[in-house]
Amino acid sequence: MSREKLIVRYNAAERINHWLVALCFVLLALSGLALFYPAFFWLTGIFGTPQLARIVHPFVGVLMFVGFLRQFFRYWHHNLINAEDIKWMKSVGSVLRGHEVGDTGKYNGGQKGLFWLMCVCLLALLTSGIVIWRPYFSPSFPIPLIRVALLTHAVAAVLLISGIIIHIYAAIWVKGTIRAMVEGVVTYGWAKKHHPRWFREMTGQSGAKEPR
C-alpha cells in the first residue's frame, strides 16, 4: 500500500509558538475567571495561591501578546479577507454540513475572522491591562479611566474566550486539522478539500483528484 502524500502546513517553530500562546491563553482564561467571578475563585490555585495568581496573570498576558505578535507578522498577509471569504461566510451552514464553499487559500473566512478578532481583543486586553496593572501602572491613571479599562478588559476577555472555544470545536470537528498543528502536515486530500487554492499554490497542481 502506498504511503499517503503529505504537505507541510506548519514547521516546528510555528507549532511551538502556537502551543505556547495556547498554554498562556488557558492559564489566563482560568485565572482571569477566578479573579473576575467569585464562584470561580478556587481557580486561582492554578498558580498556587490567589496572591500569586494576581501577580503572575499580567506577566503571562504580556507573554501571550508577544507570542501572538510573532504569529501576526508571519500570518497577517494570509488573513486579508477577499470575495471568496465572503462567499464562505455566507455559506457557513453548508460548510458545517461538510460541503466546502469557495476557492479557499491557506485560511478560510472563519479562520480569518478569528485571527482579526484575536488581534482586536489582545490589543484591548494589553492596553486595558496596563491601566489596571497594580502596583506598577494603575496609580498613574484616574479612577474613571481604570473603571473603563476594567470593563474593556472583561468584554475583550469574554469575546476572546468565546472565539477560542469555537476555534477548538472547529479544529476537532474537521478531521485532520489537529494533526496539522501537532505533526505539522496534512494530506493532499485534506488540503484540496478544505483549502483548494492553497493546495494549488503548494503543489502547482490543477484540480485533478488526488489520493488521501
Helices and strands as residue ranges (DSSP letters): E 6-8, H 12-36, G 38-47, H 50-75, G 76-78, H 83-90, H 92-96, H 109-131, G 138-140, H 143-173, H 177-182, E 185-187, H 188-194, H 196-203
